[in-house]
Amino acid sequence: MVKYVLAGCSLLVALAVGSLPSQAQNPPSAPAQSPAPAQSPAPANVNPDELKKFASAVKKVLVIAQDIENQMVQVVKKEGLTEQRFSEIHQSRQNPSAKPAQQVTPKEEQSYKQALSQLSQIQKDAQVKMDKAVEAEGLKIERFNQIFAMVQKDPALRQEVRKLIQN
């Protein structure tokens, strides 16, 4: 489904809405992902200024993610597929044991390939936009990722970020 392509963004959406899973599903084509937690060790503290910048960046990324999701849905529809059918076909291409409900017609195969190509480009463009949004708030991507990892692990910090996002 198109939403799998936005799995990286879903982490940020989850942060703004409520629960924050430890990991999102992998996007189907995964050529680019939204800022995600870094694996390098992060400083133990986040100063209030950084937290405000982080929350502001998350707000901007959420707006971008919503716009991108709408664009992706439109691409799939324009190619004559439903989100569900696109997802079935995609899953069957990623995992040969996952058979679609109905056999894929040559027309659907062509539509799927065209949609996937366009979705990949939209995802690459989204990554650039998200990176710029983070950097426009005065955070380096690496630091954003470090803060993100801390927010994932610390419920009090996560709650503080939610408050900042809602303001």
C-alpha positions in Angstrom: 0.0 0.0 0.0 1.1 3.6 -0.5 1.2 4.1 3.2 4.1 1.6 3.5 6.1 4.0 1.4 5.6 6.5 4.1 6.5 4.3 7.0 9.4 6.5 7.9 7.1 9.5 8.1 4.6 7.4 10.2 7.1 7.5 13.1 6.8 11.3 13.2 3.1 11.2 12.8 2.9 8.8 15.7 5.0 11.1 17.8 2.6 14.0 17.1 -0.6 11.9 17.7 0.3 9.7 20.6 2.0 6.4 20.8 5.4 6.1 19.3 6.4 2.6 18.1 10.0 1.5 18.4 10.3 0.8 14.7 8.1 1.4 11.7 7.6 -1.1 8.9 10.1 -0.9 6.1 8.9 1.1 3.1 8.4 -1.1 0.0 10.8 0.6 -2.3 12.8 2.4 0.5 15.1 4.5 -1.7 14.8 7.3 0.8 13.4 7.7 4.3 12.5 10.5 6.5 14.9 11.4 9.3 15.2 8.4 11.5 17.0 7.6 14.7 20.7 7.5 14.4 22.7 4.5 15.7 25.5 6.6 17.0 25.5 7.4 20.7 23.8 10.7 21.5 24.5 13.2 24.3 22.4 12.5 27.3 20.6 15.8 27.4 18.6 17.9 25.1 18.5 21.6 25.9 15.2 23.4 25.8 16.2 25.4 22.7 17.0 22.2 20.8 13.7 20.7 21.9 11.8 23.6 20.6 13.7 23.4 17.3 13.0 19.7 17.1 9.3 20.1 17.8 9.1 22.8 15.1 10.9 20.6 12.6 8.5 17.7 13.4 5.5 20.0 12.7 7.0 20.9 9.3 7.8 17.3 8.5 4.3 16.3 9.3 2.9 18.8 6.9 5.2 17.6 4.2 4.4 13.9 5.0 0.7 14.6 4.7 1.1 16.4 1.4 3.3 13.6 0.1 0.8 10.9 1.1 -1.9 12.7 -0.8 0.3 12.9 -3.9 1.1 9.2 -3.6 -2.6 8.3 -3.4 -3.3 10.4 -6.4 -0.5 8.8 -8.4 -1.8 5.3 -7.7 -5.4 6.3 -8.6 -4.2 8.1 -11.7 -2.6 4.8 -12.8 -6.0 3.0 -12.4 -5.2 1.1 -9.2 -6.7 1.2 -5.8 -4.4 1.6 -2.8 -5.4 -2.0 -1.8 -4.6 -3.4 -5.2 -1.3 -1.6 -5.4 -0.4 -3.0 -2.0 -1.3 -6.5 -3.0 0.8 -6.3 -6.2 3.6 -4.7 -4.3 3.7 -7.3 -1.6 3.6 -10.1 -4.1 6.7 -8.5 -5.8 8.5 -8.1 -2.6 7.6 -11.6 -1.2 6.9 -14.2 -3.9 4.9 -16.3 -1.3 2.5 -13.4 -0.8 0.0 -14.0 -3.6 -2.4 -11.3 -4.6 -6.1 -12.0 -4.2 -6.5 -12.0 -8.0 -3.9 -12.7 -10.7 -2.2 -9.5 -11.9 -3.2 -8.5 -15.4 -0.6 -7.1 -17.8 -2.4 -3.8 -17.6 -2.2 -3.8 -13.8 1.5 -4.8 -14.0 2.2 -1.8 -16.3 0.2 0.6 -14.1 2.0 -0.8 -11.0 5.4 -0.2 -12.6 4.5 3.3 -13.7 3.1 4.2 -10.3 6.1 2.7 -8.5 8.5 4.8 -10.6 6.5 8.0 -9.8 6.3 7.1 -6.1 10.0 6.6 -5.9 10.6 10.1 -7.3 8.0 11.6 -4.9 9.7 9.9 -2.0 13.2 11.2 -3.0 11.8 14.7 -3.4 10.1 14.4 0.0 13.4 13.4 1.6 15.0 16.5 0.3 12.1 18.7 1.6 12.1 17.0 5.0 15.9 17.5 5.4 15.6 21.2 4.4 12.7 21.6 6.9 14.9 20.2 9.7 17.9 22.3 8.7 15.7 25.4 8.4 15.0 25.0 12.1 18.7 25.2 12.9 19.2 21.5 13.5 21.6 19.2 11.6 20.0 16.0 10.5 22.3 14.0 12.7 21.3 16.0 15.8 17.6 15.7 14.8 18.1 11.9 14.6 19.8 11.9 18.0 17.0 13.8 19.6 14.5 11.6 17.9 16.1 8.5 19.4 16.0 10.1 22.9 12.4 11.1 22.5 11.6 7.5 21.5 13.2 6.2 24.7 12.1 8.8 27.2 8.3 9.1 27.9 8.7 12.4 29.7 10.7 13.9 26.9 8.1 12.5 24.4 5.3 14.2 26.4 7.2 17.5 26.4 7.7 17.3 22.6 3.9 16.6 22.2 3.1 19.7 24.1 5.5 21.8 22.0 3.9 20.4 18.8 0.4 21.2 19.9 1.3 24.8 20.7 
